[in-house]
Structures are given as structure tokens and as C-alpha cells.
Amino acid sequence: MSTSYIVTSVYHNEPALQDEIRPRHLAYLHALVESGLLVASGPWGPEEEPGGIWLIRADTKTEAQAMVDADPFMSHGLVASVQIRAWKPLLGPLAPTIGGSK
């Protein structure tokens, strides 16, 4: 039974290394989209600290953590902190699609 998870991250302020690793990070995220596991992702706005958010689908929090751990930004030490929380959207246009079990 698939659950929605919100992943929030804050990056270390290392723009040169982020620029170097970003193509691998984005290729990884595109692969998650293709597999149906990543619903949406993107960086925080320009006035915020570096980082971003993912909305993913996984059977368990352990599987969600494994997805995060496989991100090249993680393996290259660019992520200062990450939070993974199960989320059950109740309202809005996405709620019927991602709110319940898949």
C-alpha cells in the first residue's frame, strides 16, 4: 500500500559542488518521475536557504529514506538536513490522486 511522503531538505552552501553534481541529481529525480515514485519536486525560492522539497510515493518510510539516500546530492555530502514525513492530503486537486492508497 503506497503512501505519500513529503521530503524537505536544506543544503550546505556549496554552490560550486552543487553545480557540478546537479546534472546527476536531476537525472536521478527524472528517473524517479519515470518510475512513478516522484510526484513533484523543486527548490526553495531564491529568498530561502538552499534546499528543496519532494513529494514521493513509497510503501514504507524506510523505502522513502532509501530513495533520499540514493540521491547524488546526499552521497556527495551536499545535504545538511532532511526530513521525511508521511502525508495524507485531504483537500485540493491532488488529494484524490495521492491522498489514499494506490
C-alpha positions in Angstrom: 0.0 0.0 0.0 1.6 3.2 -1.2 1.8 6.3 1.0 2.6 9.9 0.2 5.7 11.4 1.8 7.0 14.9 1.9 10.7 15.2 1.9 12.2 18.6 2.9 15.9 19.3 2.7 18.4 22.0 3.4 21.7 22.1 1.5 25.1 23.1 2.6 26.1 26.3 1.0 28.5 24.9 -1.6 27.3 26.3 -5.0 30.3 25.1 -7.0 29.9 21.5 -5.9 26.1 21.8 -6.3 26.6 23.0 -9.9 28.9 20.0 -10.5 26.6 17.4 -9.1 23.3 18.9 -10.2 23.1 17.1 -13.5 23.3 13.7 -11.7 20.8 14.9 -9.1 18.3 15.9 -11.8 18.9 12.7 -13.7 18.1 10.7 -10.6 14.9 12.8 -9.9 13.8 12.3 -13.6 14.2 8.5 -13.1 12.0 8.7 -10.0 9.4 10.6 -12.0 9.6 8.0 -14.8 9.1 5.2 -12.2 6.0 6.9 -10.8 7.6 7.4 -7.4 8.3 11.1 -7.5 5.1 13.2 -7.9 6.7 16.7 -7.7 9.9 18.3 -6.6 11.7 21.6 -6.7 14.0 24.0 -4.9 13.0 26.5 -2.3 12.6 30.1 -3.6 15.5 32.4 -4.1 15.0 34.2 -0.8 15.1 30.9 1.2 18.1 28.9 2.4 19.3 26.4 -0.3 17.3 23.2 -0.4 14.0 21.8 -1.7 11.0 19.6 -1.4 10.0 16.3 -2.9 6.5 14.7 -2.9 7.1 11.0 -3.3 5.1 7.7 -3.1 6.6 4.7 -1.2 5.3 1.7 0.6 7.2 2.4 3.8 9.2 5.2 5.3 12.2 3.0 5.0 11.7 2.9 1.2 11.3 6.7 1.2 14.6 7.0 3.1 16.3 4.7 0.6 15.2 7.0 -2.3 16.6 10.0 -0.5 19.8 8.3 0.4 20.4 7.3 -3.3 20.2 11.0 -4.4 23.7 12.2 -5.6 23.3 15.3 -3.5 23.2 13.1 -0.4 26.1 10.8 -1.4 28.2 13.9 -2.1 27.5 15.4 1.3 25.5 18.4 0.0 22.5 17.9 2.2 22.8 19.5 5.7 19.4 18.2 6.9 16.5 16.2 5.6 13.0 15.4 7.0 10.7 12.7 5.7 7.1 12.8 6.8 4.1 10.7 5.8 1.4 13.0 4.4 -2.3 12.4 3.7 -3.6 15.3 1.5 -7.3 15.7 2.1 -8.2 18.8 0.0 -7.3 20.2 -3.3 -6.9 18.9 -6.8 -4.1 16.4 -6.0 -5.9 14.9 -3.0 -7.9 12.3 -4.9 -4.8 11.2 -6.8 -2.3 11.0 -3.9 -4.4 11.1 -0.8 -5.2 7.5 -0.4 -3.7 4.1 -1.2 -2.6 3.5 -4.7 
